[in-house]
Amino acid sequence: GLLFFILLLKNGSWYLRVFYAILTVIFIYAAMMVKFHGVILLLFIGFFIIIYLPYYYTSLKRVIIPYMLIAASVISVLAFDYFITQKFASDMINRALHLIFYATASRSSNPLYMIGIYSLRQFTLGAWHFVLWIPAAVYMFSFAKSRFRKNTREESAVALFALITFLMVFAGGARVYYHYFMTSYPFLCLIAAAALTSSDNSLVKKIKNSFAIALLIPGLFFFSWNVKDIYIKYFNQNLFYNEPKALFWFRAIAVSSMDDYLLPNGAYVNAVNYIRDNTKPSDTIFVWGDGPHLYYFSDRRIAIHHVWPKGGAIKIEQLYRENRPESSAEAAIMESGLIKKIEERKAELFIDTSPKGLHRGITKFGNFAKYPYDVPPLMRKYLNEHYKLEAVVDDYKIYRRVK
């Protein structure tokens, strides 16, 4: 959607502008249907048109007062509605707080931890994709030096969106997952290409002169890595379950992989096998706790809207712990929503991971981080009425739906 918006800025003919405007709107709508990324996309475009373009054509001094007046007006309207008319502001604030909680709940609040995780991620990406990151960094430095303006609107838009999408990496709290960086990659590729073709920086010139080798090194390495994974997964799984410490640390340092991505960990492989052996591929299952490993490796449909329900579990636990009528009522509403999904999708199995936990996945750095939240009261009542305990495997309680 942003790329079509940039093409809209670039093209002079009215019919192409209309065409790209329509495509931009379509992609905004499509993104909204997938998640809340469509809202973010719309905010990006709104920010560029309302805030950035006036700054681009004039100066910060000329637009700062109108910006402050607009901000003060918006805040005043929200405050007036929140305290007096009570029509929309409260709902908007609650939605914003919900999105913030969804993005950052159950993350470490230690800034040093976040810095450490980010440094590891950035080092790994920068080392393997240096052909991208070094030219992009040089370009971004020149963009900042020129007061965030380039020669054309479209080039400025590319650079600005590259910067904003990169900063969004930190929006998820201390996780800083690798796939958070992927949103910025299309724009990073564009500005890196611009730097490679126009920059006088000596390091960028060296990368340009050895461009083929710079691409071949990571390409051949990861091709070999994937061939190795195919061999282990399909022909010699013993290498996974008896991985030497040297190989684990090479994997941890070279590709920053410390979790299970290839096969289920030995600590829960029996539970995965039990689910696969005692359900049909068309069956749905529900995992109470943070159970993406069980969903993924069992290859069964999920009886919930996504595989990471821990945010809801944490919120429910917090609300009950407050022990107020209002908080308990809100927790009950959240529980009812989960129960409704389970009932709609007729989950064949209900797996309770709370006795052992899958909260932070499994790594060789330690045992399971115990998932601290038991099945809450309404869900426990529903579980007792509609399911029967069938087995306890790997310390997980597996219940089957009563027909």
Secondary structure, 3 states (H helix, E strand, C coil): CHHHHHHHHHCCCHHHHHHHHHHHHHHHHHHHHHCCHHHHHHHHHHHHHHHHHHHHHCCHHHHHHHHHHHHHHHHHHHHHHHHHHCCCHHHHHHHHHHHHHHHHCCCCCCHHHHHHHHHHHHHHHHHHCHHHHHHHHHHHHHHHHCCCCCCCHHHHHHHHHHHHHHHHHHHHCCCCCHHHHHHHHHHHHHHHHHHHHHCCCHHHHHHHHCHHHHHHHHHHHHHHHHHHHHHHHHHCCHHHHCCCHHHHHHHHHHCCCCCCCCCCCCCCHHHHHHHHHCCCCCCEEEEECCCHHHHHHHCCEECCCCCCCHHHHHHHHHHHHHCCHHHHHHHHHHHHHHHHHHHHCCCCEEEECCCCCCCCCCECCECCCCCCCCCCHHHHHHHHHHEEEEEEECCEEEEEECC
